[in-house]
């Protein structure tokens, strides 16, 4: 589902709405008005949804802050003539504090909470695969949970892709390239370079171990650990 908000629904563990924390979101999000309410999010969309559909809302604050997850359900839709109707999502009351936090960051100058997995500056040869295409590039930072990929033509937020990394500096001969499934969490600039941030979808321990070893190697190179 794509509307003027730039957000999209995808069928990942049910319906997922991925959004950037920006001025558009500030106009769509309303904090709770009572103790029985979690808040309301009204999103322009032509997605076919029904009242009661469960929605997982993932709010990205960019490279340096943790993502916030809000759970809710479709309350209804509001027609707007030729424009995409507004899908009204009632956020669960247990997430009222998270809604207030997001709203304060967007409107009151509150700092977003620093990312729990530290990103380390890097220069890693990589190729990302999306659809039928492949794109050779480099990563400019990495953590155990994600990375920033340089690109002049990034895919949209929420896109799922495969990433192939060169981790030969920490692997014995014959290990082959490190391949990771990932989801695009945000699109923008990082350290002056245009590109997009991805969240890794780690499916087995071997991949997790190789990512951790690659991150540790770059931490040592940056003098962050002994």
C-alpha positions as semicolon CSV with decimal commas, in nm:
position;residue;x (nm);y (nm);z (nm)
1;X;0,000;0,000;0,000
2;X;0,152;0,329;-0,108
3;X;-0,006;0,667;-0,052
4;X;0,107;1,028;-0,052
5;X;0,272;0,963;0,283
6;X;0,534;0,747;0,113
7;X;0,447;0,463;0,352
8;X;0,371;0,110;0,241
9;X;0,192;-0,194;0,376
10;X;0,348;-0,535;0,323
11;X;0,250;-0,881;0,434
12;X;0,524;-0,949;0,682
13;X;0,394;-1,112;1,000
14;X;0,050;-0,980;0,907
15;X;0,016;-0,621;0,784
16;X;0,316;-0,395;0,841
17;X;0,325;-0,019;0,789
18;X;0,678;0,123;0,767
19;X;0,713;0,500;0,809
20;X;0,987;0,760;0,831
21;X;0,983;0,989;1,137
22;X;0,936;1,320;0,953
23;X;0,703;1,619;0,932
24;X;0,444;1,417;0,738
25;X;0,414;1,165;1,017
26;X;0,373;1,448;1,269
27;X;0,052;1,554;1,090
28;X;-0,084;1,198;1,083
29;X;-0,020;1,091;1,443
30;X;-0,241;1,192;1,735
31;X;-0,154;1,110;2,095
32;X;-0,397;0,943;2,335
33;X;-0,677;1,158;2,474
34;X;-0,769;0,919;2,757
35;X;-0,624;0,633;2,958
36;X;-0,823;0,387;2,747
37;X;-0,664;0,509;2,424
38;X;-0,321;0,453;2,269
39;X;-0,343;0,718;1,999
40;X;-0,453;0,736;1,636
41;X;-0,262;0,727;1,307
42;X;-0,441;0,840;0,988
43;X;-0,254;0,739;0,671
44;X;-0,349;0,812;0,307
45;X;-0,369;0,477;0,127
46;X;-0,553;0,280;-0,139
47;X;-0,475;-0,051;0,029
48;X;-0,775;-0,280;0,069
49;X;-0,812;-0,305;0,445
50;X;-1,106;-0,378;0,671
51;X;-1,204;-0,257;1,015
52;X;-1,037;-0,474;1,275
53;X;-0,732;-0,568;1,063
54;X;-0,424;-0,586;1,286
55;X;-0,145;-0,345;1,189
56;X;0,219;-0,331;1,298
57;X;0,359;0,022;1,256
58;X;0,740;0,049;1,234
59;X;0,872;0,406;1,273
60;X;1,231;0,467;1,156
61;X;1,437;0,758;1,294
62;X;1,731;0,703;1,060
63;X;2,084;0,578;1,111
64;X;2,151;0,683;1,468
65;X;1,833;0,590;1,658
66;X;1,635;0,278;1,735
67;X;1,317;0,197;1,545
68;X;0,988;0,218;1,735
69;X;0,715;-0,043;1,686
70;X;0,348;0,041;1,746
71;X;0,070;-0,215;1,724
72;X;-0,288;-0,128;1,643
73;X;-0,593;-0,210;1,433
74;X;-0,781;-0,047;1,148
75;X;-1,073;0,152;1,287
76;X;-1,209;0,254;0,946
77;X;-1,144;0,461;0,635
78;X;-1,236;0,818;0,544
79;X;-1,305;0,889;0,171
80;X;-1,140;1,198;0,019
81;X;-1,282;1,222;-0,332
82;X;-1,018;1,154;-0,597
83;X;-0,741;1,135;-0,340
84;X;-0,643;0,821;-0,152
85;X;-0,875;0,767;0,146
86;X;-0,742;0,797;0,500
87;X;-0,693;0,466;0,676
88;X;-0,753;0,529;1,045
89;X;-0,545;0,307;1,275
90;X;-0,620;0,294;1,647
91;X;-0,297;0,225;1,838
92;X;-0,315;-0,023;2,127
93;X;-0,336;0,155;2,464
94;X;-0,028;-0,032;2,592
95;X;0,173;0,167;2,336
96;X;0,047;0,510;2,444
97;X;0,387;0,600;2,590
98;X;0,558;0,509;2,262
99;X;0,313;0,727;2,068
100;X;0,390;1,020;2,301
101;X;0,763;0,961;2,255
102;X;0,736;0,963;1,874
103;X;0,516;1,273;1,882
104;X;0,759;1,457;2,113
105;X;1,056;1,375;1,889
106;X;0,863;1,502;1,586
107;X;0,714;1,816;1,738
108;X;0,896;1,917;2,057
109;X;1,265;1,875;1,981
110;X;1,313;1,566;2,198
111;X;1,618;1,362;2,097
112;X;1,550;1,015;1,962
113;X;1,702;0,734;2,169
114;X;2,046;0,631;2,043
115;X;2,064;0,304;1,853
116;X;2,124;0,003;2,079
117;X;2,354;-0,166;1,825
118;X;2,646;0,070;1,767
119;X;2,714;0,146;1,402
120;X;3,083;0,138;1,312
121;X;3,226;0,334;1,020
122;X;3,344;0,103;0,747
123;X;3,428;0,076;0,377
124;X;3,307;-0,268;0,277
125;X;3,274;-0,396;-0,077
126;X;2,919;-0,518;-0,133
127;X;2,654;-0,608;-0,388
128;X;2,281;-0,577;-0,323
129;X;2,016;-0,770;-0,513
130;X;1,663;-0,639;-0,555
131;X;1,413;-0,781;-0,801
132;X;1,601;-0,888;-1,113
133;X;1,885;-0,640;-1,069
134;X;2,220;-0,639;-0,890
135;X;2,408;-0,328;-0,776
136;X;2,777;-0,317;-0,681
137;X;2,847;-0,064;-0,406
138;X;3,013;-0,017;-0,067
139;X;2,887;0,003;0,291
140;X;2,989;0,310;0,490
141;X;2,887;0,171;0,829
142;X;2,776;-0,158;0,982
143;X;2,639;-0,299;1,308
144;X;2,522;-0,642;1,420
145;X;2,171;-0,542;1,318
146;X;2,210;-0,340;0,999
147;X;2,419;-0,120;0,771
148;X;2,419;0,185;0,546
149;X;2,446;0,115;0,173
150;X;2,566;0,388;-0,062
151;X;2,337;0,431;-0,361
152;X;2,228;0,708;-0,594
153;X;1,908;0,518;-0,674
154;X;1,793;0,350;-0,353
155;X;1,490;0,120;-0,332
156;X;1,183;0,233;-0,138
157;X;1,145;0,194;0,238
158;X;1,016;-0,152;0,323
159;X;1,176;-0,323;0,021
160;X;1,328;-0,664;0,088
161;X;1,664;-0,743;-0,068
162;X;1,970;-0,964;-0,042
163;X;2,310;-0,825;0,044
164;X;2,643;-0,989;-0,042
165;X;2,944;-0,870;0,158
166;X;3,316;-0,926;0,133
167;X;3,426;-1,044;0,479
168;X;3,746;-1,216;0,362
169;X;3,948;-1,021;0,619
170;X;3,791;-1,226;0,900
171;X;3,718;-1,557;0,725
172;X;3,942;-1,844;0,624
173;X;3,983;-1,929;0,256
174;X;3,686;-2,103;0,101
175;X;3,418;-1,948;0,320
176;X;3,269;-1,757;0,027
177;X;3,091;-1,422;0,038
178;X;2,860;-1,338;0,328
179;X;2,497;-1,323;0,208
180;X;2,237;-1,154;0,427
181;X;1,866;-1,094;0,381
182;X;1,768;-0,738;0,473
183;X;1,481;-0,488;0,475
184;X;1,519;-0,120;0,378
185;X;1,448;0,078;0,698
186;X;1,509;0,432;0,572
187;X;1,637;0,630;0,274
188;X;1,850;0,944;0,293
189;X;2,205;1,064;0,360
190;X;2,465;0,938;0,604
191;X;2,811;1,096;0,646
192;X;2,734;1,305;0,337
193;X;2,663;1,005;0,112
194;X;2,324;0,926;-0,038
195;X;2,189;0,577;0,014
196;X;1,972;0,372;0,245
197;X;1,983;0,196;0,579
198;X;1,891;-0,170;0,606
199;X;1,787;-0,392;0,892
200;X;1,936;-0,741;0,871
201;X;1,705;-1,042;0,882
202;X;1,941;-1,297;1,034
203;X;1,816;-1,650;0,979
204;X;2,092;-1,869;1,125
205;X;2,379;-1,867;1,374
206;X;2,653;-1,892;1,113
207;X;2,542;-1,568;0,946
208;X;2,507;-1,400;1,287
209;X;2,858;-1,512;1,385
210;X;3,011;-1,384;1,060
211;X;2,839;-1,046;1,095
212;X;2,963;-1,017;1,456
213;X;3,318;-1,100;1,348
214;X;3,305;-0,841;1,070
215;X;3,176;-0,574;1,309
216;X;3,449;-0,657;1,568
217;X;3,718;-0,631;1,299
218;X;3,602;-0,281;1,203
219;X;3,572;-0,181;1,569
220;X;3,936;-0,277;1,619
221;X;4,035;-0,091;1,302
222;X;3,856;0,219;1,436
223;X;4,023;0,184;1,776
224;X;3,692;0,130;1,953
225;X;3,801;-0,202;2,110
226;X;4,133;-0,367;2,187
